[in-house]
Amino acid sequence: MDISAELESAINQQIGIEFSASHAYLSKAAYFERNAFDGFAEWMHQQSVEETAHAMKFYQYLNDRDGVVRIPAIEAPEWDYGSVLSVFESSLVQEREVTKSIYNLYKIATDEGDYATVSFLKWFVDEQVEEEKTVSDMIDKLKMADGNADSLLLLDRYALEQRSSEADA
């Protein structure tokens, strides 16, 4: 049931990446709350909760495989953005970095023939497709709104309704 030192190290790094993403989303939620965008704030808050849950899945997996969890330090996230669009663009960059890191884990596990870890990571690979699409779709909508206040308020409400319906599911 042991896990290799290389994979253990990479999973510990992933725990830090997930917690870092959680902190970044929480900071983005705070930005939106300061700017009276309740729907976008809730959207980002829920993303933060999801990223923490992802970190904990890696944490538990490493413990289950008799690895040693070493939670890395996390840098303070950005907290000031110029626009709603820039927040979501930053989120897409972040999600793509998470995806790249998960792909790296998958490669290590595959190269080592660690099929338990390959199986575990499949969920994350699929999840990242969904995460990137969701953020990308919102960016497309924000670009169509082109800074129009009425459109931004409608998208803010849409983001709130989107998260509410997901929470009910």
Steps between C-alpha positions, in 0.01 A plus 500: 500500500807726513531791263825607336697793636460687170122457495473585870689823439289588195176434688617719788571772245149448358350543847670839514378589151141414594516698826658789311215492247252498788662809652505675163129433447420624850694819428304542175176451694606778736576727204150443363339554840683835528360592160138392563502200264327247725458234232862507388605502867295187570634335185859562613424397858364166380808453283713556810306233689543256207876559483533434873307176451738404218801565725346280766443219249872503420580523873285198581630302203858555604419389855314196366811401302724530808661815366609795711292813456710816497280803447705766322495873568251700297564848362247774559269530199437808293218705647443795269375469144413756237179344375264208526650362180855513638392295804361225279798512264725454804282205604545335161878535520486346847282208385733430210794488741310254721423288192865498396604388847242220507618382158853490639381284791321273255818463294710414805246243616474349150878486456532326836218256428314625810153408377329587827618860464412506130147392594481759779615779266244427228232688695725806519578487128126498423430771759754734343328479162180618669679770702675652200182494291293670770749784541554530125125524439470781755788684333319475167184642657693783666664589170157518335386731783800723420485680836133596466370550858156350430656193339748458786216508752312235301811281487550553874146371559564214253812399695299494825221294344756264345661431838165469676378239253828306533471504879145361476608217270 
